[in-house]
Amino acid sequence: MRIGIDYTSAVRQGAGIGRYTRELVRALLALDGGHRYRVFAATGGLPEQRWDDERASLRALGRESLDIRGVPVTDDWLARIWHRLRLPIPVELVVGRMDLFYSPDFTLPPTRRGTRTLLTVHDLSFIHHPEAFVPRLRGYLERVVPRSIQRADVVLADSEHTRSDLMALFNVPPAKVKVITPGVDPNFRPQAAAARARRTANPLPASVRKRYDIAEAPYALSVGTLQPRKNYVRLIRAFAEMRETVGHDIHLLIGGGHGWLFEPILKEAGKHEWVNLLGFVEEEDLPALYRGAALFAFPSLYEGFGLPVLEAMASGVPVVCSDTSSLPEVAGDAALLIDPLDVDGLSSAMLRVWEDDGLRAAMIKRGLTQAARFTWQASARQLLETMDSLEVQ
């Protein structure tokens, strides 16, 4: 079967859906499914080296039946052509004739009659929390995502929660929606040092501390793009309360690039010298950043999955996260769950994890077990099975 894949998010987004696409597609290509893959990306405006590096990483997988194509336009231009103007220019003009086309990023381009389509919808936060989006982006998603869901032969969700959302909000038949959970990269693993030491020392390599201007104090960590849905303003206020009780200097590190409507986060962080907004953290630095944390906090208002929770657990770090959306499903029994709107409750939960040695040890043990359930290899096998089920007879 000839399978086309939109790889644009993988080369244009460092975090979030970009990481999901890179990891899942690489794991898929490493499987021997007997298919021919045609991977394309909108590369207009990208540094040439970035696209060269990404192509090299795909070719390094050694799959002979792989065709990689860059389209010299931006992703914004493709969105205008396909979704805003709705010009019926089929994606086959880019990738050639296909039997199946897969989009891992919410929207489907036009395809020729007879091409089967597979679409991943990661979450429906633009419906549940419209206030957390700029109006132009929210309006675009409200128009385009439902059309794409309707056109797709199969819709993939990251969690059972998102699957239920798709059925409830868009009347998608249950048989049309399948769950393929993301995986955890094996680079996220515990450090050899005792977990207790991270509360009184900062074990980060000096090179990482220097790169992100991180102080030597022990720290709690949160990871995710700066945007309202991540609930960072309440996290900072809760950490300020907690900090008054802890008997030594501790810092809060937040790793994530600027998304949208992030000004209140910058304002709140600017009130405290112990808050460090790291900006976008390179993939090669993330494992060390997780391993060095004494605590991971993820008080997001809504998540389609919440991969950082599992990455922290796999790194041997106790987790406090929200009790909303998919997060209880992801965290299992390994995290302390809190109401993300309750600043005092979040502060109390973080303090418990910080101070209670027995609780910390139990949470770390359960977290390692929970994270081990999620691998990109398993995700890729599920994806391949779904693709096989759509093969034209």
N, C-alpha and C positions, 0 to 999 in steps of 0.2 A: 504494500500500500504506500502511496506517495502522501506524505504528511507535511503540511506547511505549519510553521510556528512563528508567531510574532514575538521577536526577541527584543523589541524596542526598549521596554522597561528595564531590561537587564543591562543595557549599555548607557541608559540615560538617568537611571536612579540608583544611587549607591545603597540606600536602605530600603526597608519595607518590601514593596512588590518587586523592586529591582533584585533584591537578594533572593526572594522567593523564586523568581523566574530563573535566575542563574543556577541556583542549587537544583531545582527540579529538572530543568532541561538537561543539565550536565549529567544528572543521575539517570535520566531517561536514555540519553545517547549512549551511556555506558552499558545498557542492557542490550541483549541480542534478540530483538524482536522481529528481524527480517524485513523491516520497513526501510524506505528511503525517506530521509528527512531534508526539508528545505527550510532553513532558518533565515529570516530576514529582519532587518532593523532599519528604522529611520535614523540616519546618521548625520543629517545636515546640521552644521554648526558645531559638531563634536570635534575635539582635538583628534587628529588623525591617529596619534599613538594609542589613544584609548580604544578605538575600534580595531586597530591592528592587534593590540594585546588580547582583546576579547576573542577575536577570530582565532588567534594562536591557541588560546586556552581550549576552545572547542575542537580544533584540529588535533590537539594533543591527546584527545580521547581515542584517536586511532580509528574512527569509524570511516570507512571508505565511502559508504553510501550517504554522504553528507554534503549538501550544497549550502554555502553561506553567502548571503547577498546583502549588501548595504544599499539603501536608497538615499540619494543625496538631497533629501528634504528633511525638514524638522518634523518632529511628532505633532507640533501644533498645526503645521500645514496639512498633514494627513488627516487630523481631526476636522479641520475646516472642510476639506474636500469630501470626506466620507460621512461626517456626522452633522456638521452645521449646514453645509450646502446640500448634502445628501446626493452628491453626484454618483451615479451608478457605475463607477469604475471598479471592476472586480479586482480583488487582490491577486488573482491569477496573472494579471499583467506584470506583477512584480516577481512572483515566485514560480510562475509557470503552472502547468496543469497539475491539479491535485485531486486526491480522493477525499482528504480530510484536512480541515484547517483548525488550528487551536490558537485561541487568544487567552493568555493568562492574566489579562488586565481589564476586566469589566466590559469591554466593548468589542463588537464584531464588525469588521469591514464588509463591504459588499462581496459576495462570492457568486460564482456561476452556478446555474441550476445543476443539481446533482452532486455538488461538493458538500459533504457532511461537515457539520460545525460543532465545535466544542469550546465552551466558554467558562472561565473561572470568575466568579463574583465573590470577592473576599469578605465583604461586609455591606451593610446597608445603613451605615452611619449617617449618610446624607439625608436619610428619611427620619431616623430616630433623633438625630441632633442637628437639625438644619441650622441652628444658631452658631454652630462651630465651623461653618463654611462661608466663604465669601459668596455673595449672591450669584456672580457669574459662573463659578464652578458648580455651585449647587444646582442652578438652572440647567446647566449642561448635563450633569449626571441624571437629573430627573427626567430629561428627555431621552437621552441616549441609552442608558442602562436598561430601562424596561423594553425598548425596541430590540436590543441585543438579546435579552433573555428570551423574548418571544421567538426570535429567529433561530436560536441555538437548538441543535438536536439534543444535546445534553448540557446541563449546567453543573459545574463543580462548585462546591462550597468548602470552606476550610474547616467548618465545624458543624455539629448537629444544630447548634443555635442558629447559624446563618441559613442552614437548610430549612429550618422551620420558618424563619423570616421570609424566605423566598416563596414558600408555599402559602403562607398567610397573607403576605402583602401583594403578591403578584399572581396568586392562584396557579402557581406552577404545579403540574401533576407530580405526585411523589416519585413516580418512576423516572421522571426526567431529571431529578436532582440527586447527585451523588456526593458523598463527603470524601475528600482526600485531604487528610491533615498534613501540614508542613512537617519537616523533620528538623533535627538538631545536628549541626555539623560536629564531627568528632573532635574538632579543635577546641570545643568548649568542654573542658574537663577540670577536675579539682587540682589545686596546687598541693605540693607535698607538705607545706607548713601547716601546723595546727590551726584550725579555724578560729580558735579563741584569740590567737595573736593578732588577728586582723582588727580587733576592736581597740587595740592600743598601739598599733604600728601600721604603716603603709608599706606593703610589700611590692609595690609597683616597681618595675625596672626604671632606673634613672632616665633612660632615653624616652620612655613614655611620659613620665612626669614632666620632663622638659618640653616635649612636643605639645602638650596640652596645658602647660602652665599649672600643674597640679601640686598643691602643697604636700608636705610629708605627713600631715595628720591623717588618722584613719578616716574612712569615709563610707557613707551609704551611696548607692547608685540608682539612677533611673535612666532608661534608654528609650528614645522615641523622638520623632520629629516635633519641633516646637509648634504646637497648635492647640486650640482650646480643648479638644477632646481628651488630650493627655492629662489634663487636670493638674498641671504643674504649680499653679498659684496656690491651690490648697495644699499640695505636697510641701511646698516651701514653708507655708505657715505652720503646718503640722510638725515639720522638722524643727522649726524654731521653738515650739513648745517642748518637744522632746529634748532638745539640746540644753534647756535650762536644768533638766534633771540629771543628765549624764555629767559625771565629774571630771571630764577632761575635754580638750578641744577635738571636735569632730566636724567633718565637712559633708556637704551634699554635692555630688557630681551628677550633672544631667547631660547625657550625650545625645545629640541630635541636631540636625541642621534646621535652619529657619523654614517653617512651612508657611502658614498664613495666620493672620490675627494673633500674632505672637507678642505684640507690644506689652500687654499686661504682664506677661511672663518676665520680660526683660525688666520691667519696672519693679516687680516684686523681688526678683533676684538682685537687683541693684541696691536694695536696702541692706543686704547682708554680705559681709566680706567672706563668709564661709560657704557661700553658694558659688559653684563654678560651672558656668554653661560652657561645655567643651566644644560646641559646634559638632559638625559631622565627624564621626570617629571612623577611621579607616578600618576595613575588615581585619587586617592583620593585627590591629591593636585591641580589638574588642575582647578576645579571650583573656588577655592579661588584665584588662580593666574590670571584667566580671570577677576573675579569680581574686583580685585584690580587695574586693568590696566586703565589708562586714555585714552588709544588709542590702537587699534589693527591694525597692518599692515601686509598685506599678498601679497607681490609683486611677487608671483610665476610666472615663465615663462609659466607653463602649468599645469593644473590640470584636472583629470577626474571628480572631484566633488569639493573638497575644504571644508571639514567638519569644520575645525577650524573657518572659516568665520561665520558659523551659531552658533557655540558654543560661540563665542565672542558676537554675537548679542543677543543670549538668555541670556547672562550674563549682558546685559545692557551696552555694551561697543560699542562706535562708531568705524566703520571699514573703512579702506582704503585698497583697493585690486586691483589687475590687471584687465584689461579689456580684457583678453585673455581667450581662450578655454571655459571651462564651468563656469567660475567665474561670468560673468554677469548674467547667468541663475540662479546661486545659490544666489547671492547677491540681485537680484531684484532691487528695487529703494532705498534700505536701506544703500548702501555704496557709498563712493566716489571712482570711478573707474579711474585708471591711466594706462598709458603706462609703463610696468615694465622696459623698457630699458631707460626711461627718469628719471635720478636721480633728476634733478631740479624739474620736475613735481611731483615726489613722495614727495620730501621735502616740496613743496608748499602745497600739499594736506594735509599732516600731520599737517603742521602749521595751516592751516585753521581750521581743526577739533579741534586742541588743544586750539585755542584762541577764536573761535566764539561760544558763549554760545547758541545762537538760533539754529545754525546749529547742534551743538552737541545734543541738546534736540530733534530736529526733527529726526536726524539719529537714536538715541536710541529708540525712539517710533516706527519708521518704522522697525528697526531691530528686536525688540521684536515680532512684527506682522509677519515678514518674517520667523523668526526661528520657530514660533509656527506652521507653515505649515508642518514641518518635524518631524515625530515621528517614533520610531522603531516599534511601534505597527502597524502603517499603512504599513511600509515596509514589516513586517512579513506577514501581510494579503495578500499583493500583491504577495509575494513569495509563499505562500500557494496556492493561486489561480493558479499561474503558474504551480506548482507541480501537482495540481489536473487536470489541462488540459493535462498533460502528462500521466495520469494514463492509464495503459494498460487495454483495454476493454475485 
